[in-house]
Amino acid sequence: MHHHLDKLAGVRLRSDVDDEILHETLAIAGIEKRIDEYVPPTCDFCSAPAMDWCSLCERPMCEDDAVGDGVCIECDAELLS
């Protein structure tokens, strides 16, 4: 006869569940904090939100300051000159 109780397979202790809930709560709080603090990038050429990055200089750019092939207006002007 056993003098101690063996943990049954599949049975979780309340402390294990509480620890898991605490860990998940802290992880969710961290994600929510990063979402709240997120500042979307703005275009390097105006104050509009950036929608893409230039494939040549990697500056953020809005749709109005992008050329059709993923190049910003400055890089495009340099390529044409």
N, C-alpha and C positions, 0 to 999 in steps of 0.2 A: 504494500500500500504506500502511496506517495505521501510524504509529509509536507509537501508544498504544492501549490496549484500551478500546473503547467499552462501556459497561454494556449488557448485553443486556436486551431488554424482558422483564420478568417475573422477572429474576434478582435476588435480594436478597443484599446483602452480609451477612456474619456480624455485622459491627458494627451494621448496621441492625437485625437481628433481636435482638441483645443489648440495644440501646437500647430497643426496643419491649418486650421482656420486663421490663427494669428499670422502665420507666414503668408497665406493668400491675401489677407486683409492688408498687410503691409505692402505686398507686391502691387495690389490694386491701387492703393494710396499713392505709391510711387509713380505709377502710370498716369493717374489722374493729375498729379502735380506737374509732370512733364507736358501733358496736354495743355494744362492751364498756362504754363510758362512758354509754350511754343510761339515763336514769332515767325510767321511765314516770310520767306525771302522776298525782297523787293527788287525790281529791275534796277540795274546799274545806270540806266540812262534816263529814268523817270521815277516817279513814286508808285507806279502801278505794281501789283503783285507779280512776281516772276512766275512764268509758266514753263520755262525751259532754261537750259544753260547753253551758251555758245559752244559749238563743237571745237572751235579753234582756241579761244582764250578762256573758256569755261566761266565767263561772267554770267550771272543770272540776267534774264531778259524777259520782257513781256511780249505778248503777241505782236504788238505794234512795232517793237524795235527788233524784231527777228525777220530775217530773210527766209524764204521758203525752204532752204536746205539746211536749217538749223545753225545758221551763222548770224551773229549780231550785226547791226548796221555799221558799226565801226570796222569790224573785220572785213565785211563786204566792201566797204569803201576803200580799204587798204588793198584788197585783192584787185579792185578795178583800176587803181591808180598805178 
